[in-house]
Amino acid sequence: MEDELRCPTCKQLYANPVLLPCFHALCLGCALDIQTPYTPGAGLTGAAAANAAGVGASNGTGSAVAHNGQHSAGGAAAVGASAGPGPGTRHSSHSSAASTASSATGSESVTSDQDQSDKVSIFSEADSGVVCCSNTSRPVSYAGTGQLQGLLQGSVVAPPGAAYCLTCPLCRKLVFFDDGGVRNLPTYRAMEAIVDRFCAREALRCQMCETDPKVASLICEQCEIRYCDACRELCHPARGPLAKHTLVKPRGAAQQRESVCGEHEETLSQYCLNCKMPACGQCIGEQRHQAHEVQSINVTCKAQKTELSHNLQQLSEKARSTTEFIQRLKGMSDKVTESCIEFERLVHAQCEALIQAIHDRREYLLEAIRMDKDTKIRILKDQQSNCTGKLQQTTGLIQFCIEALKETDSAAFLQVGSMLINRVANTDMTWHQEVTNAAPRVSPIVDLTLDDAALTRAIDNLNFIQMKAPSTPKILPTDCSAENNSVTVAWQPPNHCFVEGYVLELDDGSGGEFREVYCGKETICTVDGLHFNSMYNARVKAFNSAGEGEYSELIGLQTAEVAWFTFDPVLSGGAGSGLIFSKNNATVSVEGWEHRVALGSVGFSRGVHYWEFTIDNYTADTDPAFGVARIDVARNKMLGKDEKSFAMYIDRQRSWFQHNSIHERRVEGGITTGSTIGVLLDLERHTLSFLVNEMPQGSVAFRDLYGVFYPAVSINRGVTLTMHTALDAPKMDYF
């Protein structure tokens, strides 16, 4: 808040603040510093001329300017953020002089709150940025379009009697004054009181007390030190050079003053809504307020405080949300640091693993080279050994032949001559094939090249990808629902994550283990075939190739207590079944004489369920059967003829219970048109019972029923039935 309490010119806390017509504030001393004289018929000079030119260029006819006491939004809020022209140091001498002059000469300052407020109302209706103030009680002139044109041309036409002008350092609007200058501006009492309270809260303590500083009673304007009474006598005596120092009361010592009418010296008790100014009782009786709407000043103040409080509450909520957001950002900053440190460790480990893999591969390749070298050397040695053996054999043959040629006995030579000739010829032939044309079996040069181009490219392209396990999806409660024995779950994808799919899980409706019911890319899923009157908990998680994210928060969905269902034409055999469905599949009939089974649209495996059939038409001598069946029941037989169904068939006089073609326990009492057949399936006790016209038809028909059962009926020609569901189960007094 402190920025709001600082003057835009001197940057210090407001001293004797005055209120400009644009509803910006200045210290009185600052206002005296920046006001400039204005000579009628002459243009503005100095900073005022430059500011006026800026006003004319920037404030076109489309800008929003306050008039008749109303101010444009954001004017006061800019005090702390904008820096207007003027000296950068505190105007202590001007402020003190202005304060002394203001208190000593009442004729030169404005003493009437009413007159002060009245003067503020004189300004531009045409949004030229020029405002006029006079020492008269009512406007004498207005800055209109002509003045705007003058601004655009570089000269300003002031209203008659203008002697001073001032440019607001915040909004750059130009204000004209008469001979009283800025002293005609009203004292900004609210700002003055707020600054005093602020200074009081700042605990202006004595700066010379060594321990437990006392409240300061005086402050030296020259030393700028606060003193309590005791320290003033001790540290700042009023003698010698210190006698010339000015001691004043510190800010916050001002007394609460009551606003009174300067003209009639009465308390300001009324508020004129037309003039938008406070007034006393005598002012209201004057002609200038005749026919004006007047309200008690307390009522008006309370209304505006209420409106301001309401707006502040809304703004406070936004500020609170922003504060929480900033805290989250701070928390995220710490998390970013931790995440980056962990990620650096992971990258370092991955790079070390890659380097180790390259080292391992290098050892493997070097070992392959060594093995290739050993293989080649072994092959060359074998080839060398073979050639050496051949050479030795050939050399021995040559030497033997030479010795044979030395034989002088012809008969002895001829004994082996032919054989030697053949051996030499054969040796020469094989030598040509095995030695002369022979080549090294292996190359002495390594004919392999290390293919590292792909790996080099992979290293060059080694980079980060946004591939982490996704964060948690958010279930949308408003889009989730439960209807009959189905639940629908919807969720919102996680932000800033790549998601390949979702996994939806439900428990068993009794708080048991979760099981997967859906896996895919959709963000909404309906699960059918659940238990009635059960609370199912659902959760969802996202996944991608990097892994699975965390589960979402649980959401509980309650299925219906009682089942609503109809006949299901598809489960009953489709179009070729011969069954005729009507009334939204609640009524069924058939044309043929063969029994046909019609199944309900839901199956039951838990809970207590009750439904009824009304006999709409019963004209033939036939036996309709009612009961339950499994999904794979035979649909072209009477209900109860196979092991998949449990039924009661009934005629006009009696009924039987039937299962797997075994019928038993005949019960007297039949049906006619209009009769009602009730079926009670109690899967908590695993029993099946029947009622005829709301009366039990015998005792429990079947026991030990486990599994999933569908409501079923079998009929043939001459019978029309209507099924009624979502009924409360009757209380049976037998077990």
C-alpha positions as a printed Julia matrix, in Angstrom:
735×3 Matrix{Float64}:
   0.0      0.0     0.0
   2.93     2.33    0.6
   3.25     3.12   -3.11
  -0.3      4.48   -3.06
   0.72     6.9    -0.29
   3.68     8.44   -2.11
   3.53    11.62   -4.14
   4.26    10.96   -7.83
   6.52    14.02   -7.92
   8.7     13.84   -4.79
   8.27    10.08   -4.19
   7.77    10.73   -0.48
   4.73    10.18    1.7
   2.11    12.81    1.0
   2.5     16.02    3.02
  -0.59    18.25    3.02
  -2.08    16.34    0.06
  -4.43    18.17   -2.31
  -6.86    16.58   -4.74
  -6.69    17.44   -8.44
  -9.88    17.48  -10.55
  -8.62    14.3   -12.25
  -8.7     12.68   -8.79
  -4.95    12.29   -8.62
  -3.14    13.68   -5.6
  -0.11    15.88   -5.02
   1.65    17.3    -2.01
   0.75    20.94   -1.67
   4.44    21.82   -1.83
   4.89    19.77   -5.0
   1.84    21.41   -6.54
   3.29    24.84   -5.74
   6.59    23.74   -7.3
   5.12    22.62  -10.62
   2.39    25.23  -11.14
   3.32    27.87  -13.71
   1.98    31.38  -14.22
  -0.34    31.93  -17.13
  -0.71    35.25  -18.92
  -4.0     35.74  -20.8
  -3.46    35.99  -24.53
  -0.02    34.37  -24.37
   0.89    30.74  -24.95
   2.17    28.42  -22.31
   5.86    28.4   -21.59
   8.36    25.86  -20.42
   7.23    22.47  -19.22
   3.58    23.47  -19.2
   3.64    24.09  -22.94
   5.31    20.77  -23.62
   2.86    18.99  -21.35
  -0.09    20.74  -22.95
   1.09    19.71  -26.39
   1.42    16.15  -25.16
  -2.11    16.3   -23.82
  -3.52    17.49  -27.08
  -1.71    14.81  -29.01
  -2.56    11.93  -26.73
  -6.04    12.67  -25.4
  -8.22    12.36  -28.45
 -11.95    12.54  -28.37
 -12.15     8.86  -27.63
 -10.36     8.95  -24.25
 -12.26     8.59  -20.98
 -12.07    11.66  -18.73
 -13.87    12.28  -15.46
 -16.5     14.98  -15.3
 -19.01    16.22  -12.76
 -17.16    14.55   -9.92
 -16.78    11.17  -11.62
 -13.28     9.89  -12.4
 -11.94     7.5   -14.96
 -11.01     4.01  -13.8
  -7.43     3.4   -12.86
  -6.49     7.02  -12.15
  -5.62     6.62   -8.52
  -4.11     3.21   -9.0
  -1.37     4.7   -11.19
   0.07     6.84   -8.41
   2.64     4.35   -7.28
   3.62     3.23  -10.76
   4.0      6.51  -12.66
   6.7      9.11  -12.29
   5.7     12.62  -13.16
   7.93    15.61  -13.78
   9.4     17.58  -10.97
  12.35    17.51   -8.64
  13.63    14.18   -7.48
  14.35    15.36   -3.93
  12.0     16.15   -1.11
  10.79    19.78   -1.06
  11.23    20.24    2.68
  11.5     24.01    2.67
   8.56    24.4     0.31
   6.46    21.97    2.28
   7.16    23.61    5.59
   6.61    27.05    4.13
   3.41    25.94    2.49
   2.25    24.38    5.73
   3.04    27.52    7.72
   1.4     29.79    5.19
  -1.64    27.54    5.02
  -2.15    27.65    8.78
  -1.3     31.32    9.23
  -3.2     32.99    6.41
  -6.63    31.6     5.97
  -7.48    34.25    3.37
  -4.99    32.72    0.96
  -6.15    29.13    1.37
  -9.43    27.38    0.91
 -11.27    26.8     4.18
 -14.65    25.68    2.98
 -14.96    21.99    2.1
 -18.03    22.84    0.09
 -16.24    25.54   -1.9
 -13.28    23.24   -2.41
 -15.44    20.46   -3.76
 -17.31    22.94   -5.89
 -14.1     24.12   -7.48
 -13.14    20.6    -8.41
 -16.21    20.25  -10.58
 -14.98    22.81  -13.12
 -13.26    20.98  -15.94
 -13.57    19.79  -19.51
 -16.76    18.17  -20.76
 -15.14    17.51  -24.13
 -12.31    15.39  -22.73
  -9.61    17.76  -23.92
  -7.39    17.15  -20.91
  -7.88    20.75  -19.78
  -9.51    21.46  -16.41
 -10.45    24.88  -15.03
 -10.54    25.91  -11.36
 -11.8     29.22  -10.02
 -12.23    30.83   -6.65
 -15.91    31.32   -7.36
 -18.48    28.84   -6.21
 -19.67    27.78   -9.65
 -18.06    27.18  -13.06
 -17.3     30.28  -15.1
 -16.18    28.5   -18.27
 -15.51    25.05  -19.71
 -12.71    23.85  -21.91
 -14.53    22.64  -24.97
 -13.78    21.69  -28.55
 -12.21    25.04  -29.3
  -9.64    24.47  -26.58
  -8.92    21.01  -27.94
  -8.24    22.53  -31.33
  -5.97    25.04  -29.68
  -4.05    22.26  -27.99
  -3.55    20.47  -31.28
  -2.23    23.68  -32.82
   0.24    24.27  -29.97
  -1.6     27.06  -28.1
  -4.14    26.88  -25.31
  -7.11    29.18  -24.78
  -7.66    29.4   -21.03
 -10.92    30.47  -19.38
 -11.26    34.09  -18.25
  -9.46    34.87  -15.03
  -6.88    32.08  -15.37
  -3.63    33.07  -13.66
  -1.89    29.71  -13.08
  -1.86    26.33  -14.73
  -0.64    22.9   -13.7
  -0.24    19.61  -15.54
  -1.04    16.42  -13.64
   2.17    14.35  -13.61
   0.19    11.15  -14.0
  -2.59    11.69  -16.53
  -1.07    14.86  -18.13
  -4.33    16.78  -17.85
  -3.98    20.57  -17.71
  -5.64    22.5   -14.86
  -6.14    26.28  -14.8
  -6.43    28.34  -11.61
  -7.25    31.9   -10.71
  -5.02    34.06   -8.52
  -5.23    31.57   -5.66
  -3.33    28.98   -7.7
  -3.11    25.43   -6.37
  -4.26    26.66   -2.97
  -7.76    26.53   -4.46
  -7.45    22.72   -4.58
  -9.29    20.9    -1.78
  -7.34    19.14    0.9
  -7.3     15.4     0.28
  -8.59    14.55    3.75
  -8.95    10.81    3.17
  -5.36    10.53    1.95
  -4.13    12.65    4.84
  -5.91    10.44    7.38
  -4.67     7.22    5.72
  -1.08     8.51    5.71
  -1.39     9.46    9.39
  -2.7      6.0    10.27
   0.02     4.41    8.18
   2.69     6.39    9.97
   1.14     5.5    13.32
   1.21     1.83   12.37
   4.85     2.22   11.39
   5.52     2.92   15.1
   7.43     6.22   14.92
   9.67     5.55   17.88
  12.5      7.58   19.26
  15.74     6.85   17.45
  17.97     7.79   20.35
  16.58     5.51   23.07
  19.08     2.75   23.71
  16.54     0.19   24.95
  12.77     0.02   24.66
  12.34     3.06   22.36
   9.54     5.37   23.37
   7.07     7.02   21.04
   8.67     9.99   19.32
   7.13    13.37   20.16
   9.23    15.56   17.83
  11.33    15.22   14.71
  14.09    17.56   13.63
  13.71    18.6    10.0
  17.42    19.32    9.69
  18.77    16.24   11.5
  15.89    14.03   10.3
  15.97    12.22   13.66
  13.0     11.46   15.9
  13.21    12.21   19.61
  11.12    11.45   22.65
  10.88    14.23   25.27
  13.69    12.83   27.39
  16.09    12.27   24.51
  15.31    15.72   23.04
  16.45    17.43   26.24
  19.52    15.22   26.38
  20.55    14.96   22.72
  18.98    17.99   21.03
  18.89    20.91   23.45
  17.42    24.17   22.18
  20.66    26.1    22.49
  23.75    26.8    20.47
  23.64    25.79   16.8
  20.74    23.41   17.49
  18.52    26.33   18.49
  18.05    27.16   14.82
  16.75    23.65   13.98
  13.04    23.22   13.36
  11.31    20.64   15.53
   7.91    19.48   14.35
   5.51    16.76   15.38
   6.07    13.47   13.52
   3.55    12.28   11.01
   0.67    10.49   12.62
   0.2     13.05   15.39
  -2.56    14.95   13.61
  -5.92    15.1    15.34
  -9.13    13.99   13.75
 -10.94    16.99   12.3
 -14.62    17.19   11.62
 -15.67    18.32    8.16
 -17.71    21.5     8.4
 -19.16    23.85    5.83
 -16.72    26.72    5.33
 -19.51    29.04    4.33
 -21.97    28.4     7.18
 -19.74    26.74    9.78
 -22.2     23.84   10.05
 -21.49    20.14    9.94
 -21.72    18.66    6.45
 -24.75    16.44    6.92
 -26.2     16.17    3.4
 -24.92    15.1     0.01
 -26.18    16.52   -3.28
 -26.31    13.7    -5.81
 -26.55    16.12   -8.75
 -23.6     18.29   -7.77
 -21.84    15.3    -6.22
 -20.68    17.34   -3.25
 -21.37    17.44    0.51
 -23.41    20.3     1.91
 -24.84    21.55    5.18
 -28.51    22.15    5.91
 -28.36    25.82    4.92
 -26.63    25.01    1.61
 -29.42    22.61    0.71
 -31.97    25.39    1.23
 -30.21    27.69   -1.21
 -31.24    28.11   -4.81
 -28.28    26.3    -6.3
 -29.46    23.0    -4.84
 -33.16    23.43   -5.55
 -34.76    20.45   -7.35
 -31.57    18.47   -6.75
 -31.68    14.99   -5.29
 -30.31    15.16   -1.76
 -29.38    12.32    0.53
 -27.96    12.03    4.01
 -24.18    12.14    3.82
 -23.95     9.11    6.1
 -26.31     7.12    3.86
 -24.32     8.08    0.76
 -21.05     7.27    2.51
 -22.38     3.92    3.69
 -23.64     3.06    0.21
 -20.31     3.87   -1.39
 -18.41     2.02    1.35
 -20.68    -0.99    0.8
 -20.06    -0.89   -2.94
 -16.33    -0.46   -2.38
 -16.32    -3.33    0.13
 -18.11    -5.56   -2.36
 -15.63    -4.68   -5.09
 -12.75    -5.16   -2.66
 -14.08    -8.57   -1.72
 -14.06    -9.63   -5.34
 -10.61    -8.16   -5.83
  -9.44    -9.81   -2.61
 -10.59   -13.19   -3.88
  -8.57   -12.65   -7.04
  -5.59   -11.54   -4.96
  -5.94   -14.62   -2.76
  -6.08   -16.85   -5.82
  -3.04   -15.09   -7.21
  -1.21   -15.57   -3.91
  -2.0    -19.26   -3.97
  -0.87   -19.4    -7.58
   2.41   -17.67   -6.65
   2.9    -20.22   -3.87
   2.31   -23.0    -6.36
   4.83   -21.39   -8.69
   7.35   -21.23   -5.86
   6.69   -24.84   -5.06
   7.05   -25.69   -8.72
  10.39   -23.85   -8.79
  11.7    -26.11   -6.04
  10.26   -29.1    -7.83
  11.91   -27.97  -11.08
  15.26   -27.87   -9.32
  14.76   -31.32   -7.82
  13.48   -32.69  -11.12
  16.43   -31.27  -13.05
  18.93   -32.69  -10.56
  17.3    -36.1   -10.81
  17.14   -35.83  -14.59
  20.82   -34.86  -14.74
  21.64   -37.93  -12.69
  19.55   -40.07  -15.0
  21.15   -38.61  -18.16
  24.61   -39.09  -16.66
  23.77   -42.7   -15.85
  22.35   -43.29  -19.33
  25.4    -41.76  -20.99
  27.7    -43.85  -18.79
  25.69   -46.91  -19.77
  26.1    -46.0   -23.45
  29.83   -45.5   -22.98
  30.1    -48.85  -21.2
  28.12   -50.47  -24.01
  30.58   -49.0   -26.54
  33.49   -50.29  -24.47
  31.92   -53.75  -24.33
  31.28   -53.69  -28.06
  34.86   -52.58  -28.68
  36.18   -55.56  -26.72
  33.89   -57.83  -28.7
  35.1    -56.43  -32.03
  38.75   -56.61  -31.0
  38.26   -60.2   -29.91
  36.7    -60.95  -33.3
  39.77   -59.45  -35.0
  42.07   -61.58  -32.87
  40.07   -64.7   -33.64
  40.19   -63.88  -37.36
  43.94   -63.42  -37.13
  44.41   -66.78  -35.4
  42.21   -68.5   -37.96
  44.12   -67.05  -40.9
  47.5    -67.89  -39.39
  46.35   -71.45  -38.74
  45.1    -71.83  -42.3
  48.36   -70.41  -43.69
  50.4    -72.74  -41.5
  48.37   -75.73  -42.67
  48.84   -74.67  -46.3
  52.56   -74.13  -45.65
  52.88   -77.56  -44.05
  51.11   -79.22  -46.96
  53.33   -77.48  -49.52
  56.47   -78.39  -47.51
  55.48   -82.06  -47.42
  54.81   -82.06  -51.17
  58.14   -80.39  -51.8
  59.97   -82.97  -49.69
  58.29   -85.83  -51.55
  59.14   -84.3   -54.92
  62.75   -83.59  -53.89
  63.16   -87.19  -52.73
  61.79   -88.48  -56.06
  64.14   -86.23  -57.98
  67.19   -87.41  -56.02
  66.13   -91.03  -56.4
  65.74   -90.64  -60.19
  69.17   -88.97  -60.41
  70.72   -91.95  -58.61
  68.79   -94.32  -60.92
  70.21   -92.56  -63.95
  73.67   -93.32  -62.62
  72.91   -97.09  -62.88
  75.27   -98.7   -65.46
  73.42  -101.99  -65.58
  70.8   -101.49  -68.28
  68.72  -104.44  -67.22
  68.59  -103.07  -63.67
  67.59   -99.58  -64.9
  64.93  -100.9   -67.2
  63.47  -102.79  -64.31
  62.35   -99.43  -62.74
  62.7    -97.03  -65.68
  59.05   -97.17  -66.78
  57.83   -96.81  -63.24
  60.04   -93.76  -62.6
  58.93   -92.16  -65.83
  55.28   -92.54  -64.79
  55.91   -91.27  -61.27
  57.76   -88.2   -62.52
  55.05   -87.49  -65.1
  52.29   -87.88  -62.53
  54.19   -85.81  -59.99
  54.75   -83.08  -62.55
  51.02   -83.05  -63.36
  49.89   -82.93  -59.77
  52.58   -80.35  -59.0
  51.16   -78.08  -61.64
  47.69   -78.46  -60.17
  48.56   -78.37  -56.47
  51.6    -76.09  -56.3
  52.15   -74.03  -59.44
  48.52   -72.83  -59.72
  47.95   -72.86  -55.98
  47.25   -69.54  -54.13
  47.15   -68.58  -50.45
  43.92   -69.8   -48.95
  43.4    -66.56  -46.99
  44.27   -62.91  -47.58
  46.91   -61.37  -45.36
  44.91   -58.13  -45.3
  41.88   -57.74  -43.02
  39.02   -57.29  -45.44
  36.56   -55.91  -42.83
  35.48   -52.31  -42.1
  33.9    -51.05  -38.89
  30.46   -49.73  -39.79
  30.17   -46.81  -37.34
  28.27   -44.39  -39.58
  24.85   -45.31  -38.2
  26.1    -45.11  -34.62
  27.75   -41.75  -35.29
  24.5    -40.41  -36.71
  22.63   -41.8   -33.72
  25.04   -40.06  -31.33
  24.73   -36.82  -33.26
  20.94   -37.11  -33.1
  20.91   -38.1   -29.44
  18.51   -35.64  -27.83
  15.6    -35.34  -25.43
  12.06   -36.26  -26.34
   8.89   -35.46  -24.42
   8.25   -39.03  -23.49
   7.56   -39.48  -19.82
   4.84   -41.41  -18.15
   1.75   -39.17  -18.29
   0.41   -37.42  -15.24
  -2.93   -38.17  -13.59
  -6.2    -37.69  -15.51
  -8.95   -35.79  -13.72
 -12.38   -37.38  -13.43
 -15.22   -34.98  -14.29
 -17.97   -35.6   -11.7
 -20.53   -33.48  -13.56
 -20.21   -35.69  -16.64
 -20.37   -38.99  -14.74
 -23.69   -40.73  -14.15
 -25.34   -43.99  -13.2
 -28.53   -45.26  -14.82
 -30.2    -48.58  -14.11
 -27.3    -51.02  -13.89
 -24.94   -48.96  -16.06
 -22.42   -46.29  -15.11
 -20.79   -43.65  -17.29
 -17.37   -42.28  -16.35
 -15.8    -39.24  -18.03
 -12.38   -37.75  -17.4
 -10.15   -34.9   -18.52
  -6.81   -35.66  -20.2
  -3.72   -34.63  -18.23
  -2.12   -31.35  -19.29
   1.15   -31.16  -21.22
   1.48   -34.92  -21.56
   1.61   -37.31  -24.48
  -1.04   -39.97  -23.91
  -1.5    -43.11  -25.96
  -4.5    -44.43  -24.06
  -6.38   -44.8   -20.8
  -7.27   -47.69  -18.52
 -10.57   -47.52  -16.64
 -11.05   -49.78  -13.64
 -14.08   -50.55  -11.47
 -14.34   -52.48   -8.25
 -16.94   -55.2    -7.71
 -19.54   -52.86   -6.22
 -18.77   -54.05   -2.69
 -15.42   -52.39   -2.11
 -13.45   -55.34   -3.48
 -10.56   -55.49   -5.91
 -10.48   -53.36   -9.04
 -10.64   -54.85  -12.5
 -10.02   -53.35  -15.91
 -13.21   -52.6   -17.85
 -11.89   -50.36  -20.63
  -8.61   -49.64  -22.41
  -8.5    -47.13  -25.25
  -8.12   -43.53  -26.33
 -11.6    -42.25  -25.49
 -12.18   -40.03  -22.45
 -15.68   -41.3   -21.67
 -16.9    -44.85  -21.15
 -20.21   -46.49  -20.27
 -20.1    -49.85  -18.51
 -23.24   -52.0   -18.7
 -24.34   -55.15  -16.96
 -23.44   -54.14  -13.41
 -25.21   -55.12  -10.22
 -28.21   -53.16   -9.08
 -28.23   -51.28   -5.8
 -24.44   -51.26   -5.63
 -21.86   -48.53   -5.12
 -19.1    -48.82   -7.72
 -15.78   -47.03   -7.32
 -14.06   -46.02  -10.54
 -10.55   -44.84  -11.28
  -8.59   -44.14  -14.46
  -4.94   -43.84  -15.42
  -3.14   -42.77  -18.59
  -0.26   -44.54  -20.31
   2.22   -44.15  -23.14
   5.29   -45.98  -24.32
   7.27   -44.54  -21.4
   5.0    -46.12  -18.81
   1.78   -45.73  -16.87
   0.75   -42.69  -14.85
  -0.82   -42.53  -11.44
  -4.45   -43.42  -10.82
  -6.97   -40.62  -10.57
  -9.01   -39.98   -7.48
 -11.88   -42.41   -6.94
 -15.45   -41.56   -7.83
 -18.38   -43.52   -6.47
 -21.41   -44.25   -8.66
 -24.57   -45.82   -7.23
 -26.61   -48.06   -9.52
 -30.39   -48.09   -9.3
 -32.02   -49.78   -6.32
 -34.67   -51.4    -8.5
 -34.28   -52.55  -12.07
 -36.01   -50.98  -15.03
 -35.97   -53.1   -18.16
 -38.03   -54.32  -21.12
 -38.02   -57.27  -23.46
 -34.95   -57.46  -25.66
 -35.87   -58.44  -29.26
 -32.23   -59.26  -30.09
 -31.69   -61.56  -27.11
 -35.07   -63.12  -27.83
 -33.96   -64.38  -31.23
 -34.25   -61.39  -33.51
 -36.6    -60.91  -36.44
 -36.92   -64.65  -37.14
 -38.25   -65.55  -33.71
 -41.9    -64.91  -34.59
 -42.36   -62.73  -31.48
 -44.2    -59.43  -31.83
 -43.06   -56.6   -29.53
 -44.93   -53.36  -28.93
 -45.27   -50.49  -26.45
 -41.51   -49.86  -26.38
 -40.8    -53.57  -26.07
 -42.89   -53.91  -22.9
 -45.62   -56.04  -24.57
 -45.11   -59.31  -26.42
 -47.29   -61.73  -28.41
 -46.81   -64.42  -31.04
 -48.76   -65.71  -34.04
 -47.63   -69.34  -34.15
 -48.69   -72.3   -32.0
 -45.11   -73.18  -31.07
 -43.79   -71.77  -27.83
 -41.27   -68.94  -28.18
 -39.07   -67.59  -25.37
 -38.73   -63.82  -24.83
 -35.87   -62.57  -22.63
 -35.52   -59.33  -20.65
 -32.87   -56.75  -21.46
 -30.89   -57.12  -18.21
 -29.39   -60.01  -16.31
 -29.2    -60.38  -12.54
 -26.51   -62.01  -10.42
 -27.0    -60.25   -7.1
 -29.75   -58.55   -5.12
 -33.53   -58.96   -4.81
 -35.62   -58.23   -7.92
 -39.31   -58.3    -8.64
 -41.33   -57.78  -11.81
 -44.84   -58.54  -12.97
 -46.71   -59.57  -16.12
 -50.24   -58.47  -16.95
 -52.32   -60.89  -19.07
 -53.67   -58.54  -21.75
 -55.2    -61.33  -23.84
 -55.8    -64.98  -22.99
 -58.2    -66.64  -25.44
 -56.67   -70.01  -26.27
 -56.27   -73.18  -24.25
 -52.54   -72.73  -23.74
 -50.01   -72.68  -20.92
 -47.81   -69.55  -20.8
 -44.67   -70.0   -18.71
 -42.96   -67.37  -16.56
 -39.58   -67.4   -14.83
 -35.86   -66.83  -15.46
 -33.31   -68.25  -17.87
 -29.68   -68.14  -18.69
 -28.5    -66.32  -21.8
 -28.09   -69.55  -23.8
 -31.58   -70.94  -23.12
 -33.36   -72.78  -25.94
 -35.68   -70.2   -27.49
 -37.97   -72.55  -29.43
 -39.19   -74.59  -26.45
 -41.47   -73.92  -23.54
 -39.64   -72.23  -20.7
 -38.43   -74.9   -18.23
 -37.95   -77.63  -20.83
 -34.15   -77.4   -20.66
 -31.61   -77.08  -17.87
 -31.04   -73.4   -18.65
 -34.45   -72.19  -17.46
 -36.62   -72.2   -14.32
 -40.33   -71.54  -14.82
 -43.91   -71.78  -13.68
 -46.42   -72.61  -16.42
 -50.08   -72.0   -15.73
 -53.5    -72.4   -17.32
 -57.0    -71.34  -16.33
 -57.15   -73.66  -13.29
 -53.72   -74.65  -11.98
 -49.93   -74.22  -12.28
 -46.75   -76.34  -12.15
 -43.07   -75.57  -11.53
 -40.78   -76.84  -14.28
 -37.03   -77.18  -14.8
 -35.17   -79.41  -17.26
 -38.55   -80.91  -18.43
 -39.35   -82.0   -14.87
 -42.57   -80.43  -13.61
 -43.76   -80.81  -10.03
 -45.82   -79.34   -7.2
 -49.13   -78.62   -8.78
 -50.82   -75.55   -7.27
 -54.5    -74.79   -7.73
 -55.49   -71.42   -9.15
 -55.23   -70.26  -12.74
 -55.31   -67.1   -14.85
 -57.66   -65.19  -17.11
 -57.45   -62.0   -19.09
 -56.4    -59.24  -16.68
 -54.6    -61.51  -14.25
 -51.18   -60.55  -12.86
 -48.18   -62.85  -12.56
 -45.38   -61.75  -10.21
 -41.83   -63.12  -10.32
 -39.59   -62.69   -7.26
 -35.9    -63.47   -7.82
 -34.02   -63.33   -4.51
 -30.33   -63.8    -5.25
 -29.38   -63.07   -1.66
 -31.15   -66.31   -0.67
 -30.78   -67.74   -4.18
 -34.49   -68.53   -4.53
 -37.25   -68.01   -7.1
 -40.92   -67.51   -6.12
 -44.13   -66.63   -7.98
 -47.29   -64.68   -7.2
 -50.67   -64.77   -8.97
 -52.89   -61.73   -8.49
 -50.59   -60.53   -5.67
 -50.92   -63.82   -3.75
 -48.11   -66.38   -3.4
 -48.5    -69.29   -5.81
 -47.24   -72.06   -3.6
 -44.03   -71.93   -1.59
 -40.55   -71.22   -2.92
 -40.38   -72.72   -6.41
 -36.61   -73.1    -6.84
 -33.55   -72.87   -4.62
 -29.77   -72.78   -5.03
 -29.81   -70.4    -7.99
 -26.3    -69.11   -8.74
 -25.04   -67.22  -11.77
 -26.61   -64.68  -14.11
 -30.34   -64.94  -14.83
 -32.52   -63.02  -17.29
 -36.26   -62.44  -16.89
 -38.02   -64.79  -19.33
 -41.43   -65.87  -20.57
 -42.63   -68.39  -23.16
 -45.94   -67.95  -25.0
 -47.73   -69.09  -28.11
 -50.77   -67.99  -30.05
 -53.65   -66.49  -28.11
 -51.59   -64.88  -25.32
 -50.48   -61.25  -25.02
 -48.39   -60.1   -22.05
 -47.15   -56.74  -20.75
 -44.16   -56.59  -18.39
 -43.93   -54.08  -15.51
 -40.54   -53.37  -13.9
 -38.9    -51.11  -11.32
 -41.21   -52.51   -8.63
 -40.47   -52.94   -4.96
 -40.16   -56.57   -3.93
 -43.03   -57.86   -1.77
 -42.3    -59.22    1.68
 -42.65   -63.0     1.67
 -43.36   -64.7     5.01
 -41.87   -68.04    4.09
 -38.37   -69.24    3.3
